[in-house]
Amino acid sequence: MAGYFSFNKMITTSFVKVIYLFGSIALTAAGLALTTWAGLGLYHANISSQIGWRYVAIGAGTVIVGNLVWRILCELWIVLFNIHARLASIDDAMHLDRLPTPSFADAIKSQARDRSLPTRVPRETIHETKETYETARHASVLGLS
């Protein structure tokens, strides 16, 4: 609870996911409602065919493109909050030396070293040798002189 009130724990990513769910349901319902209304208006000849087909296209576009754009916007918000979480973890890792008990900091550092990946052993060794070639005369790089 202390992390919640001091804004150290971010709850916005789960909040954005819930907002995304409600928004996608609303966009889909609105697009389908507009398409159905325009289709019924065309069927009963209550609206002109040009306006009716435009409403059908707008409704279908809302379902497809609207949901895609809504998803992209919500993902951008989540990415921004994940960047904050990464920066906070980097900040916490950099301040390990400033912990009040040095033994605790040493224990965390040793655990971090233990979890590191093993060093890679090269599969083959390469020995460089310099070979000299005797030429009758010194030539330029292009061999023109």
Stockholm file with secondary structure:
# STOCKHOLM 1.0

chainA/1-145         MAGYFSFNKMITTSFVKVIYLFGSIALTAAGLALTTWAGLGLYHANISSQIGWRYVAIGAGTVIVGNLVWRILCELWIVLFNIHARLASIDDAMHLDRLPTPSFADAIKSQARDRSLPTRVPRETIHETKETYETARHASVLGLS
#=GR chainA/1-145 SS CHHHHTTCSCCHHHHHHHHHHHHHHHHHHHHHHHHHHHHHHHHTTCSCHHHHHHHHHHHHHIIIIIHHHHHHHHHHHHHHHHHHHHHHHHHHHHGGGGCSCHHHHHHHHHHHHHTSCCCCCCSSCCCCCCCCCCCSSCCCSSSCC
#=GC SS_cons         CHHHHTTCSCCHHHHHHHHHHHHHHHHHHHHHHHHHHHHHHHHTTCSCHHHHHHHHHHHHHIIIIIHHHHHHHHHHHHHHHHHHHHHHHHHHHHGGGGCSCHHHHHHHHHHHHHTSCCCCCCSSCCCCCCCCCCCSSCCCSSSCC
//
